[in-house]
Amino acid sequence: MIPTTSPTAPRRPAAWLLAAMLQGAVLVTALAGCTTIERTTGTPSTQSRNAQVAQAADLVRQGAALTGAERAANDQQIDALLSQLDDATLQREAQALPAGDPLYNHAARVLLRRGLPLPRPLDRTAWNFNAGNRPPAEGDGYRPPVKLAVLLPLSGSLSAAAAPVRDGFLAGYYGESRRRPEVVFYDTAGTASGAVAAYDKAAAEGNDFVVGPLGRDEVSTLFQRGTLPVSMLALNRGNVAPPPGQAAFSLSPEDEGAAAADFLAERGAKRVLVIAADDDSQRRASAAFRARLAERGGVAETTSDTTVDLAPFAAKEGGIDGVFLATRGSTARALMPRLALAGLAGKPRVATSHLLSGTGKAADDRILDGIAFPAESWTSRSVRGLPTAGTAAGMLPNAKGGAARLFAFGFDAWLITAYLEHLAGATDGLQGATGVLSIDGQGYVQRTPAWSTFSAGTQVPLADADRR
C-alpha cells in the first residue's frame, strides 16, 4: 500500500515525486467517493428578450414529456439555438433566468464549453454530486475519496497508452501533501469483459469510487448497465450518456473539433474550409467541427488532405474566411503552399493537436507559423503539484513526446477525483494540466484547452487565446 501523509506534511520535491511515482506504478492502494443524482423538472421561463432563447424555452417545455432519442434530439436543438448567441448575449440571458429554470443548465453548458464563467452554479436538482462520506473539504475544495479503485488496461493492446495515464495520475497523487486515499489498480486487459470483471471486483472489495476504464468499448459496456453500485469517473466517452451517479472525462477528437469551431466562430469566421485526413480520429474531429460550426450559424466546405487545387473553394460565392486542418503536421506543411496559391494563407487557421505529429524541426516547421491548435496548459504554465513539462520529460519517459498528453490527462483524472464535489458547485473552472476543467449538468467533464501556435517553427502559447 502507498502510505498516506498528514495534512501538515511538507511537499516533496519534484524529483522525489516522480521517482516515487515510478515505484508506485505497481503498488496497490485505495480511495473513495460517492455520488447521487436526482432528476426533477422545473418551470421554464415564458418570456425572453431574445428570439433564440424564447424558442429554446419552448423546446425545454416540450422536452419535459420526451424520453430517449426524442429527448436527446430535442436537447440538441436547444443547444443549437443557444450556440448561435454571442458570448455577451448568452451570459446576459443566462443571468436573467430565474433559479430552477431548466433552461439555465442548457445555457450553462454552452458557457462552460466556451470556457466562460457561469452567472451562478448549475441548478443541481438534475445532477448532484454528494461526497458526504468523505472527511470535510479543505478551504480550496480539496476533498479526495476515502478508498479508490483505478481501472486501466495494464496488459493487452492498450497498455502502452495506459502507462502514461497511470504515471500522470500517480504524479498528482504524490504531489499532494494533504490527506490522500489508498489506491488499488485493477487490470482491465483492454476488453469490455475485463472492464466489467475489474469493476465488479473493485465494488466487492469495498472501493467506493472508481477511476476508469480507459477504452471506449469498456466505458460503453459499463454505462449500458444503467445503475451502478459504485460511482466512477470514466476516462473516455461511451456511446451512451453517463448513468446517474457517474461522470466521464476524455481527450476525444470530437472535443477538439468542437473547440476549434468555437475558436474560429469567436473570430468571425462563418465559411470555413475543412481539410481532413482519412483516419478515424480526424474524421471524428472534422464531423464535430462541422456540427458545432453549423450550430453557431457557420458553413463548412470539406475536402481531403490530398486535394491539390484548393482555389475552387476560395472562388465559391461567399468565399472562405477560415481554415480547419485535421491532419498531421507533416501533411499540413505540404498543404501550406496550396493554401497560399488559393489565396487562403492569410485566413485564420486552426488545427487539432494532431498537428504536432511529425513536427520537431524548427527549420521545417516555420511554414506552420500562425496556425492555432489546442495544447495542454502544462506546456506553457505552471500547474500546482507538477514539475514543469521540461523537468518531467527529463526524468520520466512517459512524460515526454506524444505520451506527455496522456500523462497530463492522468494528472487531471486525479485532480477531478479530488475536487469533483467542488467542481459540481463552482461557477468557474479548475486549472488542470490539460486545460481549464468544469463539469456540466449531465456528468461530462468539459475541458477548455490552452491554445498554442508555431513561431519561427517552435511551439509557443497563443497570446490572448486562453480565456483564463
C-alpha positions as CSV (number, residue, x, y, z in Angstrom):
1,M,0.0,0.0,0.0
2,I,1.1,3.6,-0.7
3,P,1.3,5.4,2.6
4,T,-0.8,8.4,3.2
5,T,0.6,11.7,4.6
6,S,-0.8,14.0,7.3
7,P,-2.3,17.4,6.2
8,T,0.8,19.2,7.6
9,A,3.4,17.1,5.8
10,P,5.9,19.1,3.7
11,R,5.6,19.0,-0.1
12,R,8.2,16.7,-1.6
13,P,10.5,18.0,-4.4
14,A,9.5,17.2,-7.9
15,A,12.4,14.7,-8.5
16,W,11.4,12.7,-5.4
17,L,7.8,12.7,-6.6
18,L,8.5,11.3,-10.0
19,A,10.9,8.7,-8.7
20,A,8.3,7.6,-6.1
21,M,5.7,7.6,-8.8
22,L,7.7,5.1,-10.9
23,Q,7.9,2.8,-7.9
24,G,4.3,3.3,-7.0
25,A,3.1,2.3,-10.5
26,V,3.0,-1.3,-9.5
27,L,1.8,-0.8,-5.9
28,V,-1.7,-1.2,-4.7
29,T,-3.7,1.4,-2.8
30,A,-7.3,2.7,-2.3
31,L,-9.7,5.7,-2.4
32,A,-13.4,6.6,-2.0
33,G,-16.2,8.8,-3.4
34,C,-19.9,8.6,-3.6
35,T,-22.3,10.5,-5.8
36,T,-26.0,10.8,-6.0
37,I,-28.1,12.2,-8.8
38,E,-31.7,13.4,-8.6
39,R,-33.7,14.4,-11.6
40,T,-36.6,16.9,-11.4
41,T,-38.2,19.3,-13.7
42,G,-38.8,23.0,-13.2
43,T,-40.8,25.7,-14.9
44,P,-39.1,27.2,-17.9
45,S,-39.2,31.0,-18.4
46,T,-42.1,32.1,-20.6
47,Q,-40.6,35.3,-21.8
48,S,-37.2,36.3,-23.2
49,R,-35.6,39.3,-24.7
50,N,-34.1,37.1,-27.4
51,A,-35.8,35.1,-30.1
52,Q,-33.4,32.1,-29.9
53,V,-33.8,31.9,-26.2
54,A,-37.6,32.1,-26.4
55,Q,-37.5,29.2,-28.9
56,A,-35.2,27.3,-26.7
57,A,-37.5,27.8,-23.7
58,D,-40.4,26.4,-25.8
59,L,-38.3,23.3,-26.6
60,V,-37.4,22.8,-22.9
61,R,-41.1,22.9,-22.1
62,Q,-41.9,20.4,-24.9
63,G,-38.9,18.2,-23.9
64,A,-40.3,17.5,-20.4
65,A,-42.6,14.9,-21.9
66,L,-40.0,13.3,-24.1
67,T,-37.6,10.4,-23.4
68,G,-34.8,8.5,-25.2
69,A,-33.8,9.5,-28.7
70,E,-36.5,12.1,-29.0
71,R,-35.4,13.8,-25.8
72,A,-31.7,13.8,-27.0
73,A,-32.7,15.3,-30.3
74,N,-34.8,18.0,-28.6
75,D,-31.8,18.8,-26.3
76,Q,-29.6,19.1,-29.4
77,Q,-31.9,21.6,-30.9
78,I,-31.8,23.7,-27.7
79,D,-28.0,23.7,-27.7
80,A,-28.0,24.7,-31.4
81,L,-30.2,27.7,-30.7
82,L,-28.2,28.8,-27.7
83,S,-24.9,28.3,-29.6
84,Q,-26.0,31.0,-32.1
85,L,-25.7,33.6,-29.4
86,D,-22.6,35.7,-28.9
87,D,-20.8,35.4,-25.6
88,A,-22.2,38.6,-24.1
89,T,-25.8,37.8,-25.1
90,L,-25.5,34.3,-23.8
91,Q,-24.1,35.4,-20.4
92,R,-26.8,38.1,-20.1
93,E,-29.7,35.8,-20.9
94,A,-28.3,33.0,-18.6
95,Q,-28.1,35.5,-15.8
96,A,-31.7,36.6,-16.3
97,L,-33.1,33.1,-16.0
98,P,-34.7,32.5,-12.6
99,A,-33.4,29.8,-10.2
100,G,-34.9,26.5,-11.0
101,D,-35.5,27.3,-14.7
102,P,-34.3,24.1,-16.6
103,L,-33.2,26.3,-19.5
104,Y,-30.4,27.6,-17.3
105,N,-28.4,24.3,-17.3
106,H,-28.6,24.3,-21.1
107,A,-27.2,27.8,-21.3
108,A,-24.6,27.0,-18.7
109,R,-23.4,24.0,-20.7
110,V,-22.8,26.3,-23.7
111,L,-21.0,28.8,-21.5
112,L,-18.8,26.1,-20.0
113,R,-17.7,24.7,-23.3
114,R,-16.7,28.2,-24.4
115,G,-14.6,28.5,-21.2
116,L,-16.8,31.3,-19.8
117,P,-17.7,31.6,-16.1
118,L,-21.3,30.9,-15.0
119,P,-23.5,33.6,-13.5
120,R,-24.3,31.1,-10.7
121,P,-23.7,27.4,-10.1
122,L,-25.6,24.9,-12.1
123,D,-29.0,24.0,-10.8
124,R,-28.0,20.7,-9.3
125,T,-31.6,19.3,-9.0
126,A,-30.7,17.5,-12.2
127,W,-27.1,16.4,-11.4
128,N,-25.9,16.5,-7.8
129,F,-22.6,15.1,-6.5
130,N,-22.6,14.1,-2.8
131,A,-19.3,13.4,-1.2
132,G,-20.8,13.3,2.3
133,N,-19.0,10.2,3.3
134,R,-15.6,11.8,2.9
135,P,-13.8,13.9,5.5
136,P,-14.6,17.7,5.3
137,A,-13.2,19.6,2.4
138,E,-10.2,21.8,2.6
139,G,-10.6,25.5,2.1
140,D,-9.9,25.2,-1.7
141,G,-12.4,22.4,-2.1
142,Y,-10.0,19.5,-2.0
143,R,-12.0,16.5,-0.8
144,P,-10.5,13.3,-2.1
145,P,-12.2,9.9,-1.8
146,V,-11.6,7.5,1.1
147,K,-10.9,4.4,-1.0
148,L,-10.3,4.4,-4.7
149,A,-10.0,1.8,-7.5
150,V,-8.2,2.7,-10.7
151,L,-9.3,0.6,-13.7
152,L,-6.7,0.6,-16.5
153,P,-5.5,-1.8,-19.2
154,L,-2.2,-2.7,-17.6
155,S,-1.9,-5.6,-20.1
156,G,-3.1,-6.0,-23.7
157,S,-3.1,-3.7,-26.7
158,L,-4.0,-0.5,-24.7
159,S,-1.3,-1.0,-22.1
160,A,1.1,1.4,-23.8
161,A,-1.5,4.2,-23.7
162,A,-2.4,3.4,-20.1
163,A,1.2,3.7,-18.8
164,P,1.5,7.5,-19.1
165,V,-2.1,7.9,-17.8
166,R,-1.1,5.8,-14.7
167,D,2.1,7.8,-14.2
168,G,0.3,11.1,-14.5
169,F,-2.3,10.0,-12.0
170,L,0.4,9.0,-9.6
171,A,2.3,12.2,-10.1
172,G,-0.8,14.1,-9.0
173,Y,-1.2,11.7,-6.1
174,Y,2.4,12.1,-4.8
175,G,2.4,15.8,-5.5
176,E,-0.3,16.3,-2.8
177,S,0.9,16.7,0.7
178,R,-2.6,16.6,2.4
179,R,-4.7,13.6,3.2
180,R,-4.5,11.1,0.4
181,P,-6.5,7.9,-0.1
182,E,-5.3,4.5,-0.7
183,V,-5.4,3.4,-4.3
184,V,-5.8,-0.1,-5.9
185,F,-5.1,-0.7,-9.5
186,Y,-7.1,-3.2,-11.4
187,D,-6.2,-4.6,-14.9
188,T,-9.0,-4.5,-17.4
189,A,-6.8,-6.0,-20.2
190,G,-8.3,-3.6,-22.6
191,T,-11.5,-5.5,-23.1
192,A,-15.1,-4.9,-22.2
193,S,-15.4,-8.1,-20.3
194,G,-12.2,-7.3,-18.5
195,A,-13.5,-3.9,-17.5
196,V,-16.8,-5.4,-16.2
197,A,-14.8,-8.0,-14.2
198,A,-12.5,-5.4,-12.8
199,Y,-15.3,-3.1,-11.8
200,D,-17.3,-5.8,-10.1
201,K,-14.2,-6.9,-8.2
202,A,-13.5,-3.3,-7.1
203,A,-17.0,-2.9,-5.9
204,A,-16.9,-6.2,-4.0
205,E,-13.6,-5.2,-2.3
206,G,-15.1,-2.1,-0.8
207,N,-13.8,0.7,-3.1
208,D,-16.4,3.4,-3.1
209,F,-15.1,5.5,-6.0
210,V,-13.7,4.2,-9.4
211,V,-11.5,6.0,-11.9
212,G,-11.5,4.4,-15.4
213,P,-11.8,2.4,-17.5
214,L,-9.9,3.8,-20.5
215,G,-11.3,2.2,-23.7
216,R,-14.5,3.5,-25.4
217,D,-16.0,-0.1,-25.6
218,E,-15.1,-0.6,-21.9
219,V,-16.9,2.6,-20.9
220,S,-19.9,1.9,-23.1
221,T,-20.4,-1.6,-21.7
222,L,-20.4,-0.4,-18.1
223,F,-22.6,2.6,-18.8
224,Q,-25.1,0.4,-20.6
225,R,-25.6,-1.5,-17.3
226,G,-27.5,1.6,-16.1
227,T,-27.5,1.9,-12.4
228,L,-24.0,1.1,-11.0
229,P,-23.3,0.4,-7.3
230,V,-20.1,2.5,-7.1
231,S,-19.7,5.9,-8.8
232,M,-16.9,6.3,-11.3
233,L,-15.1,8.8,-13.4
234,A,-14.8,7.1,-16.7
235,L,-11.7,8.0,-18.8
236,N,-13.5,8.1,-22.1
237,R,-16.9,8.8,-23.6
238,G,-19.0,5.8,-24.3
239,N,-21.8,5.5,-26.9
240,V,-24.4,6.3,-24.2
241,A,-24.5,9.1,-21.7
242,P,-23.2,8.6,-18.1
243,P,-25.9,6.9,-16.0
244,P,-27.0,8.6,-12.7
245,G,-24.1,8.9,-10.3
246,Q,-21.4,8.6,-13.0
247,A,-19.1,11.1,-14.8
248,A,-16.9,11.0,-17.9
249,F,-13.7,12.7,-18.8
250,S,-11.9,12.3,-22.2
251,L,-9.5,13.8,-24.7
252,S,-11.7,13.0,-27.6
253,P,-11.3,14.1,-31.2
254,E,-14.9,15.4,-31.0
255,D,-14.0,17.8,-28.2
256,E,-11.1,19.2,-30.2
257,G,-13.2,19.6,-33.3
258,A,-15.9,21.5,-31.4
259,A,-13.3,23.7,-29.6
260,A,-11.8,24.6,-33.0
261,A,-15.2,25.6,-34.3
262,D,-15.8,27.8,-31.3
263,F,-12.3,29.3,-31.7
264,L,-13.0,30.3,-35.4
265,A,-16.6,31.4,-34.7
266,E,-15.5,33.7,-32.0
267,R,-13.1,35.3,-34.5
268,G,-15.9,35.9,-37.0
269,A,-15.3,33.0,-39.4
270,K,-18.6,31.9,-41.0
271,R,-17.4,30.0,-44.0
272,V,-14.7,27.6,-43.2
273,L,-12.7,25.2,-45.4
274,V,-12.2,21.8,-43.6
275,I,-9.2,19.8,-44.8
276,A,-9.2,16.3,-43.1
277,A,-7.0,13.2,-43.2
278,D,-8.6,9.9,-43.8
279,D,-8.3,8.3,-40.4
280,D,-10.8,7.7,-37.7
281,S,-9.8,10.3,-35.2
282,Q,-9.5,13.1,-37.8
283,R,-12.9,12.2,-39.4
284,R,-14.5,12.4,-35.9
285,A,-12.8,15.7,-35.3
286,S,-14.0,17.2,-38.6
287,A,-17.5,15.9,-38.1
288,A,-17.7,17.5,-34.7
289,F,-16.2,20.7,-36.1
290,R,-18.9,20.9,-38.9
291,A,-21.7,20.2,-36.4
292,R,-20.6,22.9,-33.9
293,L,-19.9,25.4,-36.7
294,A,-23.5,24.8,-38.0
295,E,-24.8,25.4,-34.5
296,R,-23.1,28.7,-34.5
297,G,-24.5,29.7,-37.9
298,G,-21.5,28.8,-40.0
299,V,-21.0,26.8,-43.1
300,A,-18.2,24.2,-43.7
301,E,-16.7,23.2,-47.1
302,T,-14.9,19.9,-46.6
303,T,-12.2,18.3,-48.7
304,S,-9.4,15.7,-48.4
305,D,-5.8,16.5,-47.4
306,T,-4.9,15.0,-50.8
307,T,-6.7,17.7,-52.8
308,V,-4.2,19.5,-55.0
309,D,-6.1,22.6,-56.1
310,L,-7.9,24.5,-53.3
311,A,-8.7,27.6,-55.4
312,P,-12.2,26.4,-56.4
313,F,-13.2,26.5,-52.7
314,A,-11.9,30.1,-52.3
315,A,-13.8,31.1,-55.5
316,K,-17.2,29.9,-54.3
317,E,-19.8,32.6,-53.5
318,G,-19.2,34.0,-50.1
319,G,-15.5,32.8,-50.2
320,I,-13.6,31.3,-47.3
321,D,-12.8,33.2,-44.1
322,G,-11.2,30.4,-42.1
323,V,-9.4,27.0,-42.4
324,F,-9.6,24.0,-40.2
325,L,-6.9,21.3,-40.5
326,A,-7.5,17.8,-39.2
327,T,-4.1,16.5,-40.3
328,R,-0.6,15.6,-39.1
329,G,2.0,18.3,-39.1
330,S,3.9,16.7,-41.9
331,T,0.8,16.8,-44.1
332,A,0.0,20.4,-43.0
333,R,3.4,21.5,-44.2
334,A,2.6,20.2,-47.7
335,L,-0.8,22.0,-47.6
336,M,0.6,25.5,-46.8
337,P,1.8,26.2,-50.4
338,R,-1.6,25.0,-51.8
339,L,-3.4,27.4,-49.4
340,A,-1.2,30.2,-50.5
341,L,-1.9,29.5,-54.2
342,A,-5.6,29.6,-53.4
343,G,-5.2,33.0,-51.6
344,L,-6.1,31.5,-48.2
345,A,-2.7,31.7,-46.5
346,G,-3.8,34.9,-44.6
347,K,-7.0,33.5,-43.3
348,P,-7.4,32.3,-39.7
349,R,-6.2,28.7,-39.5
350,V,-6.8,26.3,-36.7
351,A,-5.9,22.6,-36.3
352,T,-6.3,19.7,-34.0
353,S,-3.5,18.7,-31.6
354,H,-2.6,16.1,-34.3
355,L,-0.7,18.9,-35.9
356,L,2.2,18.2,-33.6
357,S,2.7,14.8,-35.1
358,G,5.6,14.8,-37.5
359,T,7.0,18.1,-36.2
360,G,10.0,19.0,-34.1
361,K,12.5,20.6,-36.5
362,A,12.1,24.4,-36.4
363,A,13.6,24.9,-39.8
364,D,10.9,22.6,-41.3
365,D,8.1,23.8,-39.1
366,R,8.4,27.5,-39.8
367,I,5.8,27.1,-42.6
368,L,3.3,26.2,-39.9
369,D,3.7,29.6,-38.1
370,G,0.4,31.2,-37.1
371,I,-1.7,28.0,-37.1
372,A,-3.6,27.7,-33.8
373,F,-4.0,24.3,-32.1
374,P,-5.2,23.1,-28.7
375,A,-2.5,22.3,-26.3
376,E,-2.0,21.3,-22.7
377,S,-1.8,24.1,-20.2
378,W,1.1,22.3,-18.6
379,T,3.3,23.0,-21.5
380,S,3.0,26.8,-21.1
381,R,2.3,27.5,-17.5
382,S,3.0,26.0,-14.0
383,V,0.4,23.6,-12.6
384,R,0.2,23.1,-8.9
385,G,1.5,19.7,-7.9
386,L,3.5,19.1,-11.1
387,P,7.1,19.9,-12.1
388,T,7.4,21.8,-15.3
389,A,6.9,19.8,-18.5
390,G,10.6,20.1,-19.4
391,T,11.7,18.8,-16.0
392,A,9.2,15.9,-16.0
393,A,10.2,14.9,-19.5
394,G,13.9,14.8,-18.4
395,M,13.0,12.4,-15.6
396,L,10.4,10.2,-16.9
397,P,9.9,8.7,-20.5
398,N,6.1,8.6,-20.1
399,A,6.1,12.4,-19.6
400,K,7.6,13.4,-22.9
401,G,6.9,13.3,-26.6
402,G,3.5,12.0,-27.6
403,A,3.0,10.4,-24.2
404,A,3.0,13.9,-22.4
405,R,-0.6,14.5,-23.4
406,L,-1.7,11.2,-21.7
407,F,0.5,12.0,-18.7
408,A,-1.3,15.3,-18.3
409,F,-4.7,13.5,-18.8
410,G,-3.8,11.1,-16.0
411,F,-2.9,14.0,-13.7
412,D,-6.2,15.7,-14.3
413,A,-8.1,12.5,-13.6
414,W,-6.6,12.6,-10.1
415,L,-7.4,16.3,-9.8
416,I,-11.1,15.8,-10.8
417,T,-11.4,13.0,-8.4
418,A,-10.1,15.1,-5.5
419,Y,-12.2,18.2,-6.5
420,L,-15.3,16.7,-8.0
421,E,-17.7,18.0,-5.3
422,H,-16.1,21.4,-5.7
423,L,-16.5,21.4,-9.4
424,A,-20.2,20.4,-9.1
425,G,-20.9,23.7,-7.3
426,A,-18.4,26.0,-8.9
427,T,-19.1,28.9,-11.3
428,D,-15.7,28.8,-12.7
429,G,-13.3,26.1,-13.7
430,L,-10.3,24.4,-12.2
431,Q,-6.9,24.8,-13.8
432,G,-5.6,21.4,-14.7
433,A,-2.7,20.1,-16.8
434,T,-4.8,19.7,-20.0
435,G,-6.8,22.9,-19.7
436,V,-9.5,24.5,-17.6
437,L,-11.8,21.8,-16.2
438,S,-15.5,22.1,-15.3
439,I,-18.4,19.7,-15.2
440,D,-21.8,20.1,-16.9
441,G,-25.3,19.1,-15.8
442,Q,-25.0,15.6,-17.4
443,G,-21.8,14.4,-15.8
444,Y,-19.5,15.2,-18.6
445,V,-16.2,17.0,-17.7
446,Q,-15.8,20.0,-20.0
447,R,-12.2,21.0,-20.9
448,T,-11.2,24.4,-22.3
449,P,-7.8,23.9,-23.8
450,A,-4.9,26.3,-23.8
451,W,-4.1,27.3,-27.4
452,S,-0.6,27.3,-29.0
453,T,0.8,28.2,-32.3
454,F,4.2,28.0,-34.1
455,S,6.5,30.9,-34.1
456,A,9.8,30.6,-36.1
457,G,9.0,26.9,-36.2
458,T,8.7,26.5,-32.4
459,Q,5.6,25.8,-30.3
460,V,4.6,28.8,-28.2
461,P,1.4,29.8,-26.3
462,L,-1.0,31.7,-28.4
463,A,-1.3,35.2,-26.9
464,D,-4.8,36.1,-25.7
465,A,-6.3,32.8,-26.9
466,D,-6.9,31.4,-23.4
467,R,-9.9,33.0,-21.6
468,R,-8.3,32.2,-18.3
